[in-house]
Amino acid sequence: MGTESPKELQYRLPHLNNVEDVEKYRSGGFHPIHLGDALKGGRYRVLHKLGYGWFSTVWLARDETKDRLVSIKVLTADASRQSTELKLLRHLDEYARANPWRGNIIAALDDFTIEGPNGIHLCYVSQPGGPSLSAISDSPGEIAGTRRLRAPLARKLARQLAKAVSCLHDVGIVHGDITPKNVLIQLKGIDTWPMGTLYQQFGSPVRGEILKSSGQKPDLSAPEYVVEPASFSRVDFEYISEQVLLIDLGEAFPKLSPPANGVGTPISYCSPELILEGKASRTSDIWALACTIFEVRSGFPLFESFVGSSTEIFEEIVSILGMPPESSHSLWKEAGITITGHAKWDRSAVNERIRAIGISDQEAFIYDSDITSLKHHKLLEPPGRRPTKDEVINLTGLLQRALDYIPERRLSAEEVANHSWVCQ
């Protein structure tokens, strides 16, 4: 049986690291966008970049009609043909309009399509957000957990997030990709910032030239340059709110129509049944919600996979939660997961993980890194502060009930929002 030869690269790697995969500027892929571009007949003017993913790029633009800043998500042409995100957002608007937590979920303010060299691209306009919870706790070069939110703020944001998930579930929507990267902290008044404030707070856009492998400039399929996402490290504390925004319904689906092959949730946030059987549901959302809540409080993931393998994650899960029920042993073994030898571990390991919060703080680094400059220290827990005994007990109880191996026994999102740890 022959082996498939490596695909020839179209472009040279740009000198910037934090940018989208330039090889996806091809038929069916990304739409080429430049700073200053006018979209939808000139209504939206592109000012900066907010982010990117496997299926989209996200841009900060000014709505020239309403004189406000907005976020514009531009899907790849391939994803545009299959996406149900906009339909689900419209469903949410129709049936959750009166829900007080609707404002903690991204909304579609407008939508349009772009016909470009790589195909037809669905675009939708929403309110711009701030830094993600993962960006706040990210600590490259430091021990994981060095940077984390203050406990009262972590609980406040956890409640908002759980209420937002409950809002989705109440109208029959499963999010499918709840992770700290998809939870933003909102910025006060960002939609009305003048240009001077925008660049003062986000910095000027950083560009990196795109060249073909031959060294020539790209054709119309790719932009002349890529742009790094805006940095939130400059943002003054006065603009940081204590409100979360749950974003990216790209993996979401109606609860009665689950995808046959699961969803694209990162494996560290996947429930056992999602990994083993591809079963995505409201209960797999709860598993991901619990993992996210732990990370918001601790600054480090509950389950980590360095090579991205299911075996590695299951070893982590069993070491923390103990042995799965006997009824699932055969399913685990069929998937090649060895579960013998782990019987000595039990659920007290959850308690130990929580008690370890703050044990490895490095005060020398705590305010030196990007997102946690001194301006942001009011958001962060002081170095060396540890959870109280009561908090350890309450958070352990929450995680044990939300991370039950048996999906039907997990808490609902509303029960998470009303748990004693969240309301402490």
Buried (B, 14 or more C-beta within 10 A) or exposed (E): EEEEEEEEEBBBBBEBEBBBEBBBBBEEBBBBBEBEBEBBEEBBBBBBBBBBBEBBBBBBBBBEEEEBBBBBBBBBBBBBEEBBBBEBBEBBBEBBEEBEBBBBBBBBBBBBBBEBBBBEBBBBBBBBBBBBBBBBBBBEEBBBBBBBBBBEBBBBBBBBBBBBBBBBBBBBBBBBBBBBBBBBBBBBEBBEBEEEBBBBBBBEBBBBBBBBEEEEEBEEBBBEBBBBBBBBBBBEEEBBEBBBBBBBBBBBBBBEEBBEEBBBBBBBBBBBBBBBEBBBBBBBBBBBBBBBBBBBBBBBBBBEBEEEEBEBBBBBBBEBBBBBEEEBBEBBEEBEBEBEEBEEBEBEBBBEBBBBBBEEBBEEBBBEBBBBBEBBBEBBBEBEBBBEEEBBBBBBBBBBBBBBBEBEEBBBBBBBBBBEBBEE
